[in-house]
Amino acid sequence: MSTLANKQRILDDGGYDFSIARGSYINRDARKLISIQFIDSHDEADLEACVQEPWPTSNGWRFYFNSPPSESMKQQLSKLLD
């Protein structure tokens, strides 16, 4: 299986759906968003670790980008996703 197919399987198994509008994979139950750029730049093991990382939903949303988003960007995304 190709790397791309393996990454897609990791995301599918983790309950992530692709959002064209956000250019990201989102798991609303886990309250996590993973950008396409992050997925492209990281290997399967890194992606699996992010998907499996415990994240208390009471902490709000967890964002995975190559560069950390600003606090204002996090707040805007959180409002859009809630």
KEPA-8877 format. One record per atom (N, C-alpha, C): z, x, y; residue in one letter. Coordinates in steps of 0.02 Angstrom, whole numbers, plus 32768, in hexadecimal, padded with zeros to 4 digits. Each point is the difference from the previous one (the first is absolute). Layout:
# KEPA-8877
ZXYA ...
END
This chain:
# KEPA-8877
8000802B7FC5M 80007FD5803BM 8000802D803EM 7FDB7FED8033S 7FFB8028803CS 80407FFB802AS 8007802F802DT 803A8001802CT 80047FC08029T 7FC77FEA801AL 7FFE7FC38028L 80167FC47FD6L 7FE77FFC7FC3A 80147FC97FD4A 804A80037FEFA 801A803C7FF6N 804780087FF2N 802B7FEA803BN 7FEA8013803CK 80257FEB803CK 7FFE7FB48008K 7FC77FE27FF3Q 7FFB7FB78003Q 802E7FDF7FCDQ 8003801C7FC5R 802C7FE57FCCR 804980058016R 80148038801EI 804580098018I 80107FCA8034I 7FD27FF5802EL 800B7FCD8034L 80027FBA7FE3L 7FD17FF17FD3D 7FFF7FBE7FE0D 80407FF47FD8D 801480317FD9D 803D7FF97FD8D 803E7FF9802BD 7FFD801E803CG 80397FFC802EG 80027FC0802AG 7FCE7FD57FF7G 80007FC18024G 7FE280048046G 7FD58031800DY 7FE280098042Y 7FBD7FDC8005Y 7FF47FE3803AD 7FC17FDF800FD 7FE08024803BD 7FBE80058000F 7FDC80208037F 7FF97FD1803AF 800E8019803CS 7FF57FDB803ES 7FC980228027S 7FC77FDF8004I 7FC8801B8026I 80148008804AI 80227FCE801AA 801480028047A 802E803A8010A 802980157FD1R 80308037800BR 7FE780427FE4R 7FCC7FFF7FD7G 7FE8803D7FE1G 803580207FD5G 80267FD57FDES 803A80177FDBS 800B7FD47FC3S 802880197FD3Y 80197FD97FC8Y 80467FEA8011Y 800F7FC07FF3I 803F7FE38014I 80217FDE7FC4I 8041800C7FFAN 80297FDC7FD0N 80367FDD8029N 7FF77FBF800AR 802E7FDA802AR 80457FF87FE0R 80027FFC7FBED 80417FFA7FDED 802A803F8008D 7FE0803A7FFAA 802380408007A 800480158049A 7FDA7FDE802CR 7FFE800F8048R 7FEA8048800CR 7FC780117FE0K 7FE280428008K 7FB67FF98011K 7FE9802E802BL 7FBA80048013L 7FE980487FF6L 7FC8800A7FDDI 7FE580427FF4I 7FB98003801BI 7FF4802D802FS 7FBE80038020S 7FCC80207FD1S 7FC27FEE800BI 7FC8801C7FD9I 7FFE804C8008I 800C8018803DQ 7FFF8048800CQ 803680247FD8Q 803A7FE17FFBF 8037801D7FD9F 7FEB80037FB6F 7FE47FCB7FE8I 7FEA7FFD7FBAI 7FCC80367FF2I 7FD08007802DD 7FCB80327FF8D 801B80478002D 8033800C8028S 801A8044800BS 803580177FCES 80187FD27FD7H 803580117FD2H 7FE97FF57FB8H 801E80277FD3D 7FEC7FFA7FBAD 80237FC57FDFD 7FED7FF47FC2E 801A7FC67FDBE 804D80027FF9E 801B803B7FF4A 804880077FF8A 80257FED8040A 7FE68016803AD 801E7FEE8040D 7FFD7FB4800CD 7FC77FE37FF0L 7FF77FB88009L 80307FDA7FD3L 800480157FC2E 802E7FDF7FD0E 80488004801AE 8013803A801BA 80448009801AA 800D7FD0803AA 7FCF7FF6802CC 80087FD28038C 80077FB87FE8C 7FD67FEE7FD1V 80027FBC7FE5V 80437FF37FDEV 801A80317FDCQ 803E7FF87FDAQ 803F800D802AQ 7FF9801C803BE 80398011802AE 802A7FC1800EE 804080037FF1P 802A7FC68011P 80027FF7804CP 7FF87FC28015W 80027FF18048W 80227FBC8009W 803E80018017P 80227FBF800BP 7FDA7FD88034P 7FED7FC47FEET 7FD97FD7802FT 80277FEF803FT 804280077FFDS 80287FF4803CS 7FF480368035S 7FE180387FECN 7FF08036802FN 7FC17FF28028N 7FE07FC97FF4G 7FC17FF28021G 7FC6801C7FD9G 7FCA800F8021W 7FC480197FDFW 8001804B7FFAW 7FE180197FCBR 7FF880487FF5R 7FB5800E8006R 7FED802F802CF 7FBB800F800DF 7FEF80477FE7F 7FC780057FDFY 7FE780417FE8Y 7FBE800F8023Y 8003802E802FF 7FC680188024F 8001804C7FFBF 7FC88020800EN 7FFF80498001N 802B801C8038N 80007FDE8038S 802C80118038S 802E7FC5800CS 8040800B8007P 802E7FC78009P 7FED7FD7803EP 7FFF7FBE7FF8P 7FF17FD5803AP 803A80018032P 7FF17FF3803ES 80347FFB8033S 802C7FC37FF2S 80397FFF8020E 802D7FC77FF8E 7FDF7FC08019E 7FDB80048037S 7FDF7FC4801AS 7FCA7FE77FCFS 7FDC802F7FE0M 7FCE7FED7FCEM 80227FDF7FC4M 8038801C7FEAK 80257FE27FC8K 80167FB98011K 80187FF6803EQ 80167FBE8014Q 7FC57FCF8002Q 7FC78017801AQ 7FC57FD48003Q 7FE97FED7FBAQ 7FFC80317FD4L 7FEB7FF37FBCL 80307FD17FDDL 8041800C800AS 80337FD67FE0S 7FF87FB88015S 7FF57FF58040K 7FF77FBB8019K 7FC37FDF7FE2K 7FCA80267FFAL 7FC37FE57FE3L 80077FF17FB5L 802880287FDDL 80077FF87FB8L 80347FCC7FECL 80307FF4802BD 80357FCF7FEFD 7FE77FB98005D 
END
